[in-house]
């Protein structure tokens, strides 16, 4: 389900959940000793010791999955032993109690959140000593040993990145562009992170493929438009203006400009708003219209499941609100606002209360 529609459906629930998820932390760092909050010093240490950076973007005293990750993994001796020769550990914290941080640390953390394109917590980035990210993960159940094994696998992406970039540099034209595109995709980073740290590679792709035969530039433009759409949609969500949101989505669809899965995401947003208004027949029709755009896409293949959920909600309108809440919880554990077990992508995790979110 599109993340922007989840944001619309979950705005109030997120605020309430985050406000009550308060957890006391007894040490200067949520995960205990061995961590630093000084990013520049961490990069210097990593360069001197030939290590990589493990950067934990966290909400240490309110984010449920952050607290679980600390308690189940970061505080354990097995984790500390498993990473001590490989990583410099950096905690970038956004606590509810801002008195825990100095003004300098708060400014640093906000700048890093923007630079790395962090949308939620916990987001764990692996980066080289220059701070350039090459892999991302989040909470993963299974304890410290399993988590270290995960990190070892992700750390190999740096070598693969460097080898792929070297191979691409030797190629020419469209072939070179495609090799660079494949190298970027292999890291599975968020678009904002790629744009922030691999802008030079993006420019090389554009130069090597001026006619965009790889489709990379078109894809970037479509994602940028979708991000703008989501930002405007969130404005209606903040005002709880479902009618305004519906008109905005319908206007966007009528104007065109979106294709394929991006257009499907916009169309499904209409369905979710209608469902939120308990107009289930109209919502089902909107799902059918979305499927027709690209039936064989990943989103298209999921539409039947969405219709089944809507049919269930239609049969039990009084339980629709509770159903939404339950689905939100399920979504959290898949790829939602708390970034539960989906190790390859940080995607959107648990947000701070809506009044405090930094977007």
C-alpha positions in Angstrom: 0.0 0.0 0.0 1.4 3.4 -0.9 3.2 5.1 2.0 1.5 8.4 1.4 -2.0 6.8 1.8 -0.7 5.1 5.0 0.4 8.5 6.3 -3.1 9.9 5.6 -4.8 7.0 7.4 -2.4 6.9 10.4 -1.7 10.6 11.2 -3.7 10.7 14.5 -2.6 7.1 15.5 1.0 8.0 15.0 0.8 11.0 17.2 -0.9 9.0 20.0 1.4 6.1 19.8 4.5 8.1 19.8 3.4 10.2 22.8 2.8 7.2 25.0 5.9 5.2 23.9 8.1 6.8 26.4 11.0 4.7 27.7 13.7 5.8 30.2 17.3 5.5 29.2 19.9 5.3 31.9 23.1 6.1 30.0 24.4 9.0 27.9 23.9 6.8 24.8 20.8 4.6 24.5 22.9 1.6 23.5 25.5 2.2 26.2 29.2 2.7 26.0 31.2 2.4 22.7 29.1 4.9 20.8 29.7 8.5 19.9 27.5 11.4 18.8 30.3 13.4 17.2 30.0 12.6 13.5 33.1 14.4 12.3 35.2 12.7 15.0 33.7 9.4 14.0 34.7 9.8 10.4 38.3 10.7 11.4 38.5 7.7 13.7 37.1 5.4 11.0 39.7 6.7 8.5 42.6 6.2 11.0 41.4 2.7 12.0 40.3 1.6 8.5 36.8 1.0 9.7 33.3 1.8 8.4 30.6 3.8 10.1 27.5 2.3 11.6 25.1 5.3 12.0 22.0 4.8 14.1 19.3 7.3 13.5 17.1 6.8 16.5 14.4 8.2 18.8 15.9 6.7 22.0 13.1 7.5 24.5 10.0 7.2 22.4 10.5 5.0 19.4 9.4 1.5 20.2 11.5 -0.3 17.6 14.5 1.8 18.4 14.2 0.7 22.0 13.9 -3.0 21.0 16.9 -2.7 18.8 18.9 -1.3 21.6 17.8 -3.8 24.2 17.9 -6.8 22.0 21.1 -6.1 20.0 23.2 -3.0 20.6 23.5 -3.4 24.4 24.6 -7.1 24.1 28.3 -8.1 24.5 28.0 -10.3 21.4 27.1 -7.3 19.3 29.9 -5.2 20.7 32.5 -8.0 20.1 31.2 -8.6 16.6 31.5 -5.0 15.4 34.4 -3.6 17.3 37.0 -4.2 14.6 34.7 -3.3 11.7 32.7 -0.2 12.7 32.8 3.1 14.5 29.4 3.3 16.1 27.5 6.7 15.8 24.3 7.5 17.5 22.2 10.3 15.9 19.4 10.7 18.4 16.1 12.6 18.2 14.8 12.1 21.8 11.5 13.4 23.1 13.5 14.9 26.0 15.7 17.3 24.0 17.5 18.3 27.2 19.6 15.1 26.7 21.4 16.8 23.8 23.5 19.9 23.5 22.5 22.6 21.1 25.4 21.7 18.9 24.5 18.0 18.8 20.8 18.9 18.0 21.9 21.1 15.1 24.3 18.4 13.9 21.6 15.7 14.0 19.0 17.7 12.2 21.5 18.5 9.5 22.5 14.8 9.1 18.8 13.8 9.0 18.3 16.1 6.1 21.5 15.2 4.4 20.9 11.5 4.6 17.2 11.8 3.7 16.0 10.0 6.9 12.3 9.6 7.0 11.9 7.7 10.2 13.4 5.6 13.0 15.3 3.4 13.5 17.3 3.8 10.3 20.7 2.1 10.4 23.1 3.3 7.7 26.5 1.7 6.9 28.9 4.2 5.4 32.5 4.4 4.5 35.0 6.6 6.4 34.0 9.6 4.3 30.4 9.2 5.4 29.2 7.9 2.0 26.5 5.3 2.6 26.5 1.9 0.9 23.8 -0.1 2.8 20.8 0.4 5.1 18.8 -1.6 7.5 16.7 -1.2 10.6 15.3 -3.4 13.3 15.8 -7.2 12.8 14.7 -9.8 15.2 16.9 -12.7 16.2 19.3 -11.1 18.6 22.9 -9.8 18.4 24.6 -12.7 16.6 22.1 -12.7 13.8 22.4 -8.9 13.6 26.2 -9.0 13.3 25.8 -11.6 10.5 23.4 -9.2 8.7 25.9 -6.4 9.0 28.7 -8.5 7.7 26.6 -9.3 4.6 25.7 -5.6 4.1 29.3 -4.5 4.6 30.2 -6.5 1.5 28.1 -4.1 -0.5 30.9 -1.5 -0.2 33.3 -3.8 -2.1 30.6 -4.5 -4.6 29.9 -0.8 -5.0 33.6 0.0 -5.6 34.0 -2.8 -8.1 30.9 -1.9 -10.0 31.8 1.7 -10.2 35.3 0.7 -11.5 33.8 -1.5 -14.1 31.4 1.2 -15.2 34.2 3.7 -15.6 35.8 1.4 -18.2 32.6 1.2 -20.2 31.2 3.8 -22.6 27.9 5.3 -23.6 24.6 3.6 -22.7 26.4 0.5 -21.4 28.3 2.7 -18.9 25.1 4.4 -17.8 23.4 1.0 -17.2 26.3 -0.3 -15.2 26.2 2.8 -13.0 22.4 2.5 -12.6 22.8 -1.2 -11.6 25.5 -0.3 -9.0 23.2 2.4 -7.4 20.2 0.0 -7.3 22.3 -2.7 -5.7 22.9 -0.6 -2.6 19.1 -0.3 -2.1 19.3 3.2 -0.7 16.5 5.7 -0.5 16.4 8.1 -3.5 17.1 11.1 -1.2 20.3 9.3 0.0 21.4 8.5 -3.5 20.9 12.1 -4.6 22.7 13.5 -1.6 25.8 11.3 -1.9 26.0 10.0 -5.4 25.1 13.1 -7.4 28.4 12.7 -9.3 27.3 9.2 -10.5 23.9 10.5 -11.4 25.6 13.2 -13.6 27.8 10.5 -15.2 24.7 8.5 -16.1 23.1 11.5 -17.7 26.2 12.3 -19.7 26.7 8.8 -20.9 23.1 8.3 -21.8 21.8 11.7 -23.1 18.7 10.1 -24.8 17.9 8.3 -21.5 17.8 4.8 -23.1 18.3 3.4 -19.6 15.1 5.2 -18.4 17.0 6.3 -15.3 16.4 10.1 -15.7 12.7 9.6 -16.4 12.4 7.4 -13.3 14.1 10.1 -11.2 11.7 12.8 -12.5 8.7 10.6 -11.8 9.8 9.9 -8.3 10.4 13.6 -7.7 6.9 14.4 -8.9 5.5 11.7 -6.7 7.4 13.1 -3.7 5.9 16.5 -4.4 2.4 15.0 -4.6 2.9 13.2 -1.3 4.1 16.4 0.4 1.0 18.3 -0.8 -1.3 15.4 0.2 0.2 15.4 3.7 -0.9 19.0 4.0 -4.5 17.9 3.8 -3.8 15.0 6.2 -2.5 17.5 8.8 -5.8 19.3 8.6 -7.8 16.1 8.5 -9.4 17.4 5.3 -10.4 14.2 3.5 -12.7 16.1 1.0 -9.9 18.4 0.1 -7.5 15.5 -0.3 -9.9 13.6 -2.5 -10.4 16.6 -4.8 -6.6 17.1 -4.9 -6.0 13.5 -5.9 -8.8 13.6 -8.6 -7.3 16.8 -10.0 -3.8 15.2 -10.1 -5.1 12.2 -12.0 -7.1 14.3 -14.5 -4.0 16.5 -15.2 -1.9 13.4 -16.1 1.8 13.5 -15.8 2.1 10.1 -13.9 2.7 6.8 -15.6 2.8 3.1 -14.6 3.2 2.3 -10.9 3.5 6.0 -10.0 0.1 6.6 -11.5 -1.2 3.5 -9.7 0.0 4.9 -6.4 -1.9 8.1 -6.9 -5.0 6.2 -8.0 -4.8 3.9 -4.9 -4.6 7.0 -2.7 -8.0 7.9 -4.0 -9.3 4.5 -3.0 -7.8 4.8 0.5 -9.4 8.2 1.1 -12.8 6.9 -0.1 -12.4 3.9 2.3 -11.5 6.3 5.1 -14.8 8.0 4.3 -16.5 4.6 4.4 -17.5 4.9 0.7 -16.5 1.3 0.1 -18.2 0.7 -3.2 -16.5 3.8 -4.7 -13.2 2.7 -3.1 -13.4 -0.7 -4.7 -14.1 0.9 -8.1 -11.0 3.1 -7.5 -8.9 0.0 -6.8 -10.1 -1.6 -10.1 -9.2 1.6 -12.0 -5.7 1.5 -10.4 -5.2 -2.1 -11.4 -6.2 -1.4 -15.0 -3.3 1.1 -15.3 -0.7 -1.7 -15.1 -2.2 -5.0 -14.1 1.1 -6.9 -14.1 3.0 -4.5 -11.9 3.8 -5.3 -8.3 1.1 -2.9 -7.2 -1.3 -4.3 -9.7 -0.8 -7.8 -8.3 -1.7 -6.6 -4.8 -5.0 -5.0 -5.7 -7.1 -8.1 -5.3 -5.9 -8.3 -1.7 -6.8 -4.6 -1.2 -10.3 -5.3 -2.6 -10.8 -8.2 -0.2 -9.9 -5.9 2.7 -12.4 -3.3 1.4 -15.1 -6.0 1.0 -14.6 -7.0 4.6 -14.8 -3.4 5.8 -18.0 -2.9 3.8 -19.6 -5.9 5.5 -18.7 -4.5 8.9 -18.6 -0.7 8.6 -18.7 -0.2 12.4 -15.4 -2.2 12.6 -13.8 -0.4 9.8 -11.9 2.0 12.0 -10.6 -0.9 14.2 -9.7 -2.7 11.0 -7.7 0.3 9.8 -5.8 0.3 13.1 -5.0 -3.4 12.9 -3.8 -3.0 9.3 -1.7 -0.1 10.3 0.0 -2.3 12.9 0.6 -5.0 10.3 2.0 -2.5 7.9 4.4 -1.3 10.6 5.8 -4.8 10.8 6.2 -5.0 7.0 7.6 -1.6 5.8 5.7 1.0 7.7 6.3 3.6 10.3 8.5 1.6 12.6 10.7 -0.1 10.1 10.3 -3.5 11.5 12.0 -6.6 10.0 12.9 -5.5 6.5 16.6 -5.4 6.6 17.4 -4.3 3.1 15.5 -1.0 3.1 15.1 1.6 5.8 12.0 2.9 4.2 9.7 4.9 6.5 9.8 4.0 10.1 8.4 5.3 13.3 7.9 9.0 13.2 8.0 11.5 16.0 4.7 13.0 17.0 3.2 14.9 14.0 3.8 18.3 15.7 7.5 17.5 16.0 8.2 15.7 12.7 11.0 17.2 10.6 10.3 16.6 6.9 
